């Protein structure tokens, strides 16, 4: 038994479009929910081609998806964002074809959209928590691994390498034992801020342990990396002072360059070994200074 469906009774945006020659699409009409959601009166869009009533980006995206639907005769589902007066909103949209009873050709397409903006924002927050160190706001190990993977993929196409560095905060245990973990956390945040200022565009700093940080630097050669890390060492030697401590904060640094074909884990291991070698030298210097001070006293 035939049934007439009032689309205005539906509380989700519905758009009906006519197919013209399989390549163009003209809005037949939209329901009241679509008018409210998109801020477009039906009278302004009914009878218009997509490019006549939507912005160029949205019109091109919709046209391409609708062409696939018209060509295959199969429903399509996708996620899209629309810049509305109220701000950018995300929608999950399903488009379904209607065929002509005699020819079988797709002559009309209906789209039904669901606002998923809140879900997108929640997903973004979950990703942020998953890839971010909560104490410093830097990337965590998972976030750094993802950044390195992306840099490796990019380098394969560009032919340009990059470098990885390991930075370790000296004497964190002594700071915690003497001043407490609250001061230790403040010092860790201070180091994170220092490293962030050291970065250039498209570079990444991550906290991967209590006192250990990784850097992804866009230095393609060993010589470039050495000059860059020397600038960081100069900052340390000039004195990194934080209100939390009387003495300056010191850091140990090591690095290695990555080139296409290298194993990033091996590069990090080399950088780590250099960092520990530098830490040993700094520890020896502190020991000698302490002994000299004792003798002088």
ZAMI-209261 format. One record per atom (N, C-alpha, C): x, y, z; atom name. Coordinates in steps of 0.001 Angstrom, whole numbers, plus 500000, padded with zeros to 6 digits. Each point is the difference from the previous one (the first is absolute). Last residue first. Layout:
<nodes>
      u      v      w torti
      X      Y      Z    CA
...
</nodes>
This chain:
<nodes>
      u      v      w torti
 588843 524669 550484     N
 499441 500329 501311    CA
 500947 499552 501101     C
 501024 498949 495554     N
 500172 501442 500212    CA
 499490 500412 501368     C
 499361 495553 498613     N
 501424 500241 500263    CA
 500246 501470 500323     C
 495660 498720 498691     N
 500323 499445 501318    CA
 501455 500273 500378     C
 498518 501192 495702     N
 499407 500895 501006    CA
 500330 499515 501407     C
 501287 497314 496410     N
 500816 501216 500023    CA
 499490 500971 501051     C
 497487 496136 499195     N
 501256 499674 500674    CA
 500891 501218 500105     C
 495973 500447 497582     N
 499727 499808 501425    CA
 501281 499696 500782     C
 500286 500326 495310     N
 499731 501314 500588    CA
 499752 499887 501506     C
 500482 496026 497560     N
 501292 500693 500128    CA
 499806 501369 500641     C
 496128 497535 499022     N
 500766 499332 501066    CA
 501330 500719 500242     C
 497266 501412 496413     N
 499421 500399 501281    CA
 500787 499402 501170     C
 501240 498687 495674     N
 500355 501405 500227    CA
 499448 500480 501335     C
 498793 495706 498566     N
 501416 500039 500384    CA
 500437 501426 500302     C
 495696 499325 498336     N
 500066 499476 501370    CA
 501446 500055 500513     C
 499179 501174 495511     N
 499488 501035 500901    CA
 500075 499542 501465     C
 501182 496876 496697     N
 500999 501076 500053    CA
 499544 501095 500967     C
 497031 496495 499138     N
 501144 499527 500775    CA
 501068 501066 500133     C
 496279 500844 497263     N
 499601 500033 501406    CA
 501158 499534 500885     C
 500532 499698 495355     N
 500093 501391 500444    CA
 499624 500116 501474     C
 499499 495813 498043     N
 501429 500331 500024    CA
 500199 501434 500487     C
 495648 498507 499315     N
 500555 499433 501223    CA
 501496 500253 500102     C
 497749 501390 496073     N
 499507 500774 501143    CA
 500626 499480 501296     C
 500838 497668 496029     N
 500759 501248 500047    CA
 499570 500854 501191     C
 497623 496054 499182     N
 501360 499672 500431    CA
 500854 501261 500096     C
 495656 500398 498272     N
 499955 499717 501434    CA
 501396 499709 500535     C
 499403 500534 495373     N
 499846 501293 500672    CA
 500028 499808 501512     C
 500039 496138 497396     N
 501269 500712 499845    CA
 499957 501351 500716     C
 496033 497546 499839     N
 500964 499316 500878    CA
 501364 500686 499931     C
 496610 501452 497063     N
 499739 500437 501370    CA
 500983 499358 500983     C
 500188 498577 495568     N
 500426 501398 500064    CA
 499802 500538 501412     C
 498394 495724 499061     N
 501456 499999 500097    CA
 500549 501417 500104     C
 495401 499473 499309     N
 500343 499536 501344    CA
 501514 499968 500200     C
 498186 501056 495731     N
 499876 501111 500934    CA
 500366 499589 501421     C
 501936 497985 495398     N
 499020 499604 501009    CA
 499955 501097 501053     C
 501428 500754 494673     N
 500435 499779 501378    CA
 498836 499529 500866     C
 499495 501308 495385     N
 500527 498646 500148    CA
 500465 499697 501402     C
 499896 505045 498386     N
 499136 498942 499470    CA
 500678 498635 500047     C
 501736 503300 503632     N
 499933 500098 498543    CA
 499133 498865 499475     C
 501458 502901 504924     N
 499262 498928 499324    CA
 500009 500266 498510     C
 503322 501480 504540     N
 499246 500353 498794    CA
 499342 498767 499400     C
 501344 501371 505354     N
 500441 499245 498821    CA
 499091 500351 498833     C
 501531 501611 505619     N
 499160 499975 498805    CA
 500604 499154 498904     C
 499945 501954 505711     N
 500630 499185 498973    CA
 499091 499937 498792     C
 500796 502656 505274     N
 499404 499936 498657    CA
 500787 499054 499113     C
 498791 501978 505475     N
 500935 499244 499167    CA
 499318 499683 498684     C
 499297 504096 503991     N
 499474 498962 499125    CA
 501150 499302 499300     C
 498710 503497 504631     N
 500909 499535 498951    CA
 499388 498818 499264     C
 498569 504587 503362     N
 499658 498671 499494    CA
 501007 499625 498922     C
 501107 503483 504172     N
 499446 499866 498650    CA
 499720 498544 499654     C
 499711 501776 505150     N
 501017 499677 499000    CA
 499360 499878 498620     C
 497184 500936 503639     N
 501078 500982 500122    CA
 501048 499787 498912     C
 494655 498702 499414     N
 501293 499522 500492    CA
 500980 501155 500129     C
 495424 500505 498450     N
 499843 498870 500914    CA
 501311 499566 500644     C
 499389 503485 496533     N
 499758 500442 501384    CA
 499920 498861 501012     C
 503043 499633 495561     N
 498577 499938 500306    CA
 499792 500427 501450     C
 504056 500034 495730     N
 499561 500304 501370    CA
 498483 499957 500107     C
 504498 498509 496929     N
 498542 499920 499900    CA
 499441 500143 501410     C
 504972 501089 497437     N
 499202 499924 501219    CA
 498517 500034 499739     C
 504074 499708 497077     N
 499753 501382 500414    CA
 499133 500068 501254     C
 500915 495832 497905     N
 501215 500513 500624    CA
 499838 501442 500480     C
 496439 497909 497618     N
 500187 499340 501295    CA
 501203 500603 500727     C
 499144 501452 495625     N
 498935 500473 500886    CA
 500173 499416 501399     C
 502851 498434 496681     N
 500375 501359 500395    CA
 498953 500594 500938     C
 499133 495830 498042     N
 501002 499878 501055    CA
 500446 501378 500487     C
 497095 499827 496333     N
 499291 499587 501213    CA
 500975 499872 501165     C
 501813 500924 495836     N
 499259 501173 500465    CA
 499205 499673 501267     C
 502273 496531 497830     N
 500954 500874 500687    CA
 499306 501263 500506     C
 497618 496989 497316     N
 500087 499548 501385    CA
 501013 500823 500793     C
 499546 500919 495379     N
 498730 500278 500692    CA
 500082 499600 501475     C
 503618 499033 497110     N
 499901 501447 500224    CA
 498748 500344 500796     C
 500564 495532 498745     N
 500998 500385 500999    CA
 499924 501496 500302     C
 497263 498260 496539     N
 499528 499598 501331    CA
 500988 500445 501078     C
 501181 500642 495487     N
 498894 500891 500363    CA
 499520 499699 501418     C
 503218 497114 498234     N
 500580 501313 500273    CA
 498930 501003 500419     C
 498649 495694 498610     N
 500649 499953 501307    CA
 500588 501353 500366     C
 495825 500078 496662     N
 501331 499376 500049    CA
 500553 500030 501417     C
 495559 501778 498779     N
 500187 498857 499092    CA
 501346 499285 500124     C
 496355 502685 503321     N
 501397 500181 499597    CA
 500410 498799 499154     C
 495733 501371 502607     N
 500070 499986 498537    CA
 501408 500350 499518     C
 498156 497464 504717     N
 500520 501252 499455    CA
 500166 499883 498488     C
 497678 497673 504687     N
 500073 499763 498559    CA
 500360 501342 499376     C
 500640 497918 505277     N
 499777 501082 499051    CA
 500068 499466 498577     C
 499162 498238 505574     N
 500440 499742 498631    CA
 499684 501228 499142     C
 500882 498914 505644     N
 499262 500645 498928    CA
 500600 499580 498656     C
 499929 498696 505794     N
 500543 499805 498652    CA
 499060 500588 498952     C
 499515 499312 504948     N
 500935 501101 499747    CA
 500571 499960 498586     C
 496425 496987 501353     N
 499969 500980 501067    CA
 500863 501212 499711     C
 498556 497702 495652     N
 500291 499387 501295    CA
 499987 501083 501053     C
 499146 500984 495470     N
 499795 498550 499882    CA
 500333 499264 501293     C
 498677 505026 497449     N
 500490 499473 501274    CA
 499664 498516 500026     C
 500834 503476 495614     N
 499166 499052 500744    CA
 500664 499683 501328     C
 499971 503580 495259     N
 500626 499611 501273    CA
 499036 499089 500738     C
 500797 501793 494530     N
 499192 499431 501080    CA
 500875 499733 501220     C
 499516 503108 494925     N
 500814 499175 500883    CA
 499172 499617 501232     C
 498655 503024 496368     N
 499920 498602 499600    CA
 500946 499103 500792     C
 501241 505100 500394     N
 498754 499447 499437    CA
 500170 498552 499545     C
 503346 501202 503766     N
 499633 500744 498808    CA
 498706 499403 499446     C
 502280 499980 505311     N
 499517 499366 498770    CA
 499769 501010 498890     C
 501250 501012 504622     N
 501138 499609 499162    CA
 499556 499471 498640     C
 496935 501095 503519     N
 500538 501229 499406    CA
 501153 499701 499049     C
 498197 496399 502386     N
 498997 500495 499061    CA
 500488 501272 499331     C
 502571 498166 503474     N
 500144 499237 498765    CA
 498994 500467 498944     C
 499718 501923 504286     N
 501280 500355 499388    CA
 500179 499299 498665     C
 496286 498880 502662     N
 499830 501335 499406    CA
 501275 500446 499294     C
 500170 495956 502378     N
 499103 499862 498845    CA
 499805 501338 499298     C
 502385 499966 504041     N
 500805 499416 498916    CA
 499148 499855 498730     C
 497770 501418 503854     N
 500929 501045 499553    CA
 500855 499491 498837     C
 497185 496949 502196     N
 499226 500905 499148    CA
 500880 501124 499445     C
 501967 497107 503098     N
 499707 499266 498759    CA
 499212 500882 499040     C
 500757 501676 504274     N
 501241 500014 499219    CA
 499797 499275 498670     C
 496493 499917 503094     N
 500149 501357 499476    CA
 501254 500108 499135     C
 499238 495974 502308     N
 499052 500148 498885    CA
 500114 501387 499371     C
 502549 499185 503864     N
 500495 499202 498875    CA
 499101 500117 498785     C
 498611 501973 504001     N
 501062 500787 499373    CA
 500571 499243 498804     C
 496899 497678 502470     N
 499319 501159 499404    CA
 501014 500900 499310     C
 501445 496200 502490     N
 499572 499713 498633    CA
 499259 501168 499362     C
 503904 500685 503821     N
 498673 499421 499866    CA
 499563 499875 498548     C
 504361 501505 502004     N
 498967 501040 499954    CA
 498582 499447 499910     C
 504030 497181 500323     N
 500323 501190 500792    CA
 498814 500957 500120     C
 499767 495933 497402     N
 500334 499631 501380    CA
 500192 501228 500880     C
 499222 500568 495334     N
 498807 499463 500672    CA
 500278 499698 501472     C
 503622 501374 497353     N
 499049 501109 500128    CA
 498760 499531 500755     C
 503188 496778 498880     N
 500497 500856 501082    CA
 499058 501178 500237     C
 499076 497172 496370     N
 499775 499287 501272    CA
 500450 500852 501182     C
 500827 501568 495592     N
 498598 500147 500400    CA
 499739 499312 501341     C
 504289 500859 497150     N
 499786 500049 501453    CA
 498537 500201 500415     C
 500911 501147 494927     N
 500976 499493 500971    CA
 499486 500132 501429     C
 497393 499307 495148     N
 500137 500954 501098    CA
 500927 499409 501055     C
 499894 498905 494574     N
 499729 499474 501339    CA
 500260 501089 501041     C
 499083 498939 494313     N
 500383 500997 501005    CA
 499600 499458 501370     C
 500780 498405 494460     N
 499567 499591 501338    CA
 500554 501021 500993     C
 498807 499878 494299     N
 500861 500322 501131    CA
 499360 499518 501286     C
 499932 499594 494110     N
 499358 499708 501279    CA
 500994 500290 501116     C
 499177 501575 494406     N
 500824 499534 501105    CA
 499155 499773 501245     C
 499539 499926 494154     N
 499748 500810 501191    CA
 500863 499422 501115     C
 499726 499988 494079     N
 499976 499325 501282    CA
 499631 500959 501127     C
 498723 499903 494547     N
 500666 500747 501062    CA
 499866 499249 501327     C
 497940 498797 495716     N
 501421 499708 499980    CA
 500789 500720 501077     C
 495061 499780 498729     N
 500787 501216 499812    CA
 501494 499723 499853     C
 496786 496436 500748     N
 499602 500726 498797    CA
 500894 501208 499732     C
 500679 497357 503875     N
 500119 499082 498868    CA
 499681 500727 498693     C
 499370 502180 504162     N
 501376 500016 499531    CA
 500214 499074 498808     C
 495788 500161 502272     N
 500242 501231 499246    CA
 501393 499988 499378     C
 498830 496471 502863     N
 499221 499923 498760    CA
 500257 501222 499127     C
 501955 499995 504265     N
 500629 498983 499134    CA
 499275 499907 498667     C
 498147 502757 503327     N
 501208 500607 499442    CA
 500730 499034 499076     C
 496232 498443 502386     N
 499587 500958 498970    CA
 501220 500632 499326     C
 500818 497168 503627     N
 499465 499223 498881    CA
 499581 500919 498852     C
 501317 502005 504011     N
 501153 499431 499299    CA
 499544 499188 498788     C
 496674 501721 502834     N
 500670 501102 499302    CA
 501198 499486 499200     C
 497727 496960 502777     N
 499171 500353 498859    CA
 500654 501115 499183     C
 502054 498743 504007     N
 500138 498924 499010    CA
 499184 500306 498748     C
 499513 502903 503652     N
 501294 500180 499338    CA
 500212 498929 498930     C
 496149 499749 502711     N
 499918 501139 499095    CA
 501297 500216 499246     C
 499889 496692 503309     N
 499137 499603 498895    CA
 499906 501133 498961     C
 502326 500853 504002     N
 500752 499081 499142    CA
 499167 499584 498787     C
 498433 504575 501794     N
 500554 498883 500762    CA
 500705 499049 499032     C
 499266 505581 499551     N
 499631 498663 499553    CA
 500536 498973 500991     C
 499217 504631 502259     N
 500741 499510 498838    CA
 499399 498684 499511     C
 498585 502340 503981     N
 499299 500367 498782    CA
 500752 499635 498740     C
 501027 499195 504910     N
 500667 501074 499256    CA
 499208 500510 498800     C
 498389 496499 503083     N
 500723 500938 500857    CA
 500507 501211 499221     C
 497659 496212 497909     N
 499128 500877 500780    CA
 500743 501040 500836     C
 501161 497747 495113     N
 500456 499850 501378    CA
 499214 500966 500879     C
 498192 497851 495238     N
 500574 501165 500671    CA
 500409 499655 501424     C
 497521 497286 496634     N
 501277 500331 499392    CA
 500732 501131 500720     C
 495622 498222 501319     N
 500755 498800 499626    CA
 501406 500324 499519     C
 496804 503421 501091     N
 500440 499310 501204    CA
 500898 498815 499661     C
 498086 502306 496415     N
 500923 500891 500695    CA
 500536 499325 501251     C
 496632 497844 497614     N
 501278 499905 499298    CA
 501058 500847 500694     C
 495666 500307 501630     N
 500553 498688 500332    CA
 501348 499796 499320     C
 497591 503899 498971     N
 500506 500052 501363    CA
 500632 498674 500406     C
 497891 500225 495815     N
 501205 500815 499987    CA
 500622 500083 501393     C
 495864 497876 499539     N
 501055 499169 499414    CA
 501320 500755 499997     C
 496220 502352 501356     N
 500368 499014 501012    CA
 501126 499122 499494     C
 498149 503033 496984     N
 500763 500710 501027    CA
 500469 499044 501091     C
 497217 498302 496649     N
 501302 500343 499444    CA
 500872 500690 501054     C
 495539 499089 501094     N
 500760 498755 499958    CA
 501408 500249 499465     C
 496958 503577 499966     N
 500412 499678 501368    CA
 500833 498728 500047     C
 498153 501278 495799     N
 501007 500948 500472    CA
 500499 499648 501395     C
 496753 497978 496647     N
 500932 499233 500832    CA
 501096 500898 500571     C
 494766 499917 497375     N
 501025 500866 500582    CA
 500874 499180 500944     C
 497275 498177 495603     N
 499970 499989 501459    CA
 501140 500861 500509     C
 496856 499151 495078     N
 501209 500382 500738    CA
 499769 499955 501502     C
 498174 498232 494750     N
 499573 500131 501387    CA
 501257 500231 500823     C
 498267 500194 494418     N
 501046 499975 501030    CA
 499372 500216 501366     C
 498532 498261 494645     N
 499598 500556 501290    CA
 501169 499903 500975     C
 499079 500086 494290     N
 500807 499533 501130    CA
 499515 500707 501260     C
 498456 498669 494443     N
 499859 500854 501181    CA
 500818 499381 501139     C
 499855 498039 495666     N
 499477 501317 499629    CA
 499905 500947 501196     C
 502334 495133 497850     N
 499870 500766 501234    CA
 499585 501420 499634     C
 498711 495687 496898     N
 501043 501003 500249    CA
 499727 500719 501328     C
 497193 496634 497746     N
 500944 499499 501004    CA
 501100 500993 500333     C
 495873 500099 496949     N
 501362 499956 499462    CA
 501016 499403 500968     C
 495261 500352 501213     N
 500071 499442 498644    CA
 501430 499840 499507     C
 498975 501885 504372     N
 499392 498662 499922    CA
 500166 499374 498625     C
 503481 503430 502342     N
 498807 500111 499162    CA
 499452 498587 499768     C
 502923 501054 504460     N
 500063 499662 498580    CA
 498669 500269 499300     C
 502982 501865 504528     N
 498666 499588 499550    CA
 500076 499793 498495     C
 503938 500090 504353     N
 499488 500271 498647    CA
 498546 499542 499822     C
 503028 501953 504431     N
 499362 498802 499444    CA
 499392 500316 498646     C
 503756 501821 504160     N
 499252 500345 498784    CA
 499509 498710 499338     C
 501823 501956 505125     N
 499728 498835 499148    CA
 499197 500477 498801     C
 503462 502362 504036     N
 498933 500077 499006    CA
 499904 498702 499209     C
 502012 502734 504661     N
 500101 498708 499329    CA
 498783 499900 499089     C
 502587 504609 502024     N
 498821 499174 499742    CA
 500420 498664 499412     C
 501951 504866 502821     N
 500271 498742 499314    CA
 498706 499197 499877     C
 501349 505575 500526     N
 499248 498850 500499    CA
 500333 498784 499144     C
 501724 505479 501252     N
 500190 498771 499215    CA
 499283 498835 500675     C
 497980 504900 500874     N
 501317 499383 500087    CA
 500071 498737 499156     C
 496233 503050 500227     N
 500246 499638 501394    CA
 501376 499370 500216     C
 498398 501174 495656     N
 500071 501245 500766    CA
 500327 499729 501462     C
 501747 496277 496734     N
 498722 500673 500162    CA
 500191 501285 500792     C
 502844 496001 497135     N
 500195 501241 500748    CA
 498688 500780 500010     C
 500997 494556 499596     N
 499385 501141 499340    CA
 500229 501217 500894     C
 502018 494534 499122     N
 499763 501158 500849    CA
 499421 501124 499161     C
 499930 494234 499777     N
 500358 501277 499390    CA
 499806 501096 501032     C
 499976 494169 498900     N
 499990 501073 500992    CA
 500502 501274 499343     C
 497313 495357 497924     N
 501238 500741 500169    CA
 499820 501027 501111     C
 497564 495659 496737     N
 500024 500688 501301    CA
 501351 500666 500176     C
 496450 497812 495844     N
 501321 500391 500456    CA
 499863 500663 501367     C
 497053 496448 496297     N
 500035 501007 501044    CA
 501446 500262 500424     C
 498872 498315 494977     N
 500117 499489 501366    CA
 500062 501160 500991     C
 500075 499953 494993     N
 498662 499675 500480    CA
 500006 499455 501419     C
 503649 501681 496912     N
 499951 498630 500514    CA
 498597 499573 500405     C
 500834 504422 498225     N
 500626 499055 499077    CA
 499834 498556 500464     C
 498449 503647 502694     N
 499208 499922 498773    CA
 500556 498945 499048     C
 502383 500901 503990     N
 498705 499410 500324    CA
 499158 499803 498739     C
 504056 502280 499587     N
 500259 498583 500288    CA
 498686 499289 500282     C
 499781 504607 499471     N
 500285 499355 498705    CA
 500278 498517 500189     C
 499448 502719 503816     N
 498724 499722 499341    CA
 500212 499335 498648     C
 503782 501475 502372     N
 499378 498868 500694    CA
 498673 499613 499340     C
 502290 503801 498342     N
 500795 498798 499756    CA
 499351 498775 500655     C
 498046 504219 500783     N
 499818 499593 498608    CA
 500746 498714 499703     C
 500547 502081 504241     N
 498707 499337 499851    CA
 499806 499476 498579     C
 503897 502518 500871     N
 500025 498748 500752    CA
 498695 499224 499814     C
 500323 504320 498136     N
 500865 499054 499278    CA
 500011 498643 500684     C
 497632 503515 502112     N
 499343 499616 498744    CA
 500824 498973 499243     C
 501809 501918 503938     N
 498922 499064 500298    CA
 499331 499523 498725     C
 503355 503274 499549     N
 500556 498763 500554    CA
 498927 498967 500224     C
 498707 504362 498502     N
 500685 499222 498969    CA
 500537 498674 500537     C
 495621 502067 502311     N
 501331 500535 499710    CA
 500764 499009 499131     C
 494714 500050 499459     N
 500975 499635 501024    CA
 501344 500631 499662     C
 496145 500563 497179     N
 499473 500249 501347    CA
 500944 499595 501121     C
 500808 499583 495138     N
 499286 501265 500097    CA
 499536 500315 501426     C
 502195 495920 498539     N
 500964 501101 499941    CA
 499346 501366 500123     C
 497307 496005 499905     N
 500827 500051 501198    CA
 500922 501221 499988     C
 495555 500595 497273     N
 501096 499044 499949    CA
 500858 500150 501260     C
 494715 501403 500059     N
 501378 500451 499749    CA
 500948 498816 499868     C
 495177 499908 501177     N
 500186 500330 498590    CA
 501406 500436 499647     C
 498705 500526 505000     N
 499208 499156 499098    CA
 500163 500490 498569     C
 501909 502371 503795     N
 500817 498945 499382    CA
 499216 499133 499014     C
 498182 503750 502605     N
 501273 500497 499470    CA
 500785 498943 499246     C
 495792 499145 502293     N
 499759 500864 498833    CA
 501286 500509 499380     C
 499991 497440 504073     N
 499754 499162 498829    CA
 499834 500850 498746     C
 502955 501902 504011     N
 498581 499790 499677    CA
 499863 499158 498740     C
 504138 499948 503538     N
 499669 500291 498598    CA
 498511 499774 499778     C
 502999 498994 503929     N
 499723 501423 499885    CA
 499687 500431 498587     C
 500980 495494 502022     N
 500944 500640 499092    CA
 499780 501506 499863     C
 497248 497287 502918     N
 501375 499568 500243    CA
 500994 500799 499159     C
 495238 500678 499526     N
 500479 500432 501317    CA
 501491 499711 500170     C
 497934 498513 496049     N
 499967 501460 500035    CA
 500566 500510 501330     C
 499380 495400 499524     N
 501172 500464 499247    CA
 500056 501520 499988     C
 496254 498033 501916     N
 501164 499717 500847    CA
 501286 500465 499318     C
 495925 500216 497604     N
 500124 501072 500984    CA
 501195 499780 500933     C
 500366 497870 495097     N
 498947 500032 501018    CA
 500291 501084 501041     C
 501242 500061 494594     N
 500536 499561 501283    CA
 498875 500087 501034     C
 500640 499558 494128     N
 499453 500623 501195    CA
 500653 499445 501243     C
 501471 499553 495326     N
 498550 499992 499833    CA
 499332 500669 501200     C
 505101 500569 497781     N
 499215 499783 501217    CA
 498512 500075 499668     C
 503928 498402 496630     N
 499195 501175 500298    CA
 499113 499681 501206     C
 504752 498196 497168     N
 498959 499694 500970    CA
 499316 501302 500418     C
 503479 497359 495950     N
 499598 501195 500741    CA
 498803 499670 500883     C
 501995 496649 497253     N
 501186 500738 500453    CA
 499658 501264 500778     C
 496931 496766 497712     N
 500928 499178 500778    CA
 501176 500755 500574     C
 496126 501831 497556     N
 501025 499420 499124    CA
 501064 499206 500755     C
 497028 502235 503216     N
 499956 500546 498650    CA
 501190 499470 499213     C
 496837 498970 504782     N
 501217 499710 499251    CA
 499834 500526 498580     C
 497687 501668 504918     N
 499787 499374 498707    CA
 501331 499842 499276     C
 498763 500237 505545     N
 500628 500627 498834    CA
 499691 499205 498742     C
 498685 500916 505658     N
 499674 499229 498803    CA
 500577 500741 498791     C
 500848 499756 505689     N
 500109 500785 498767    CA
 499708 499068 498832     C
 499539 500384 505816     N
 499815 499210 498787    CA
 500053 500945 498807     C
 501103 499796 505782     N
 500033 500705 498717    CA
 499901 499040 498814     C
 497632 498846 504704     N
 501364 500020 499470    CA
 499979 500707 498653     C
 496093 498828 502678     N
 500785 500958 500778    CA
 501473 499979 499604     C
 494967 498958 497413     N
 501271 499421 500438    CA
 500845 501070 500685     C
 495795 500878 497898     N
 499755 499317 501266    CA
 501280 499369 500552     C
 499729 502136 495750     N
 500070 500997 501067    CA
 499713 499392 501372     C
 499612 497540 495925     N
 501388 500123 500432    CA
 500172 501034 501109     C
 495825 496777 498550     N
 500254 501427 500182    CA
 501410 500158 500565     C
 497566 495976 496980     N
 500864 500318 501139    CA
 500248 501501 500024     C
 496185 496173 497940     N
 500661 501278 499812    CA
 500782 500342 501267     C
 498408 495102 497780     N
 499988 500868 501170    CA
 500731 501276 499669     C
 497437 495149 497619     N
 500866 501167 499919    CA
 499840 500878 501227     C
 499366 494617 499826     N
 499148 501183 500000    CA
 500890 501235 500000     C
</nodes>
